[in-house]
Amino acid sequence: MPKTDSASFRSGATVEDLMMEAMRPMLKSWLDANLQPIVEHLVEREVRRIAGK
C-alpha cells in the first residue's frame, strides 16, 4: 500500500491547516492587546541598559 502522508496523495486541509486558521483570529486579538506593552517594556529596558554604560 502506498504511503499516504505525501502531499501528492493528500487533498483538502490538514489538521495543521485547520488549527492555523482557527488560531489566527485569537493570535491577532492577543497581539493587538499585548504587543505594544511588550515592545515598550523591551525598548525601555534596552535604553536603560545602554544608558547605564
C-alpha positions, -999 to 999 in steps of 0.1 A, spaced: 0 0 0 15 34 -9 24 59 18 -4 84 21 13 112 40 28 127 9 13 159 -4 6 143 -38 -18 119 -21 -34 144 2 -63 166 -7 -81 193 13 -69 210 45 -48 192 71 -55 193 108 -25 217 110 -41 240 83 -74 240 102 -56 248 135 -37 276 120 -69 291 105 -87 288 139 -58 302 159 -52 332 136 -80 354 150 -71 345 186 -34 353 179 -43 386 163 -65 396 192 -38 387 217 -11 406 197 -34 436 194 -39 436 232 -3 428 243 23 436 216 26 473 223 32 470 261 57 442 255 77 462 229 76 493 251 89 473 280 117 458 260 127 491 244 127 508 278 148 480 293 173 483 264 175 521 267 182 517 304 209 491 297 226 513 270 223 545 291 239 527 321 271 521 302 
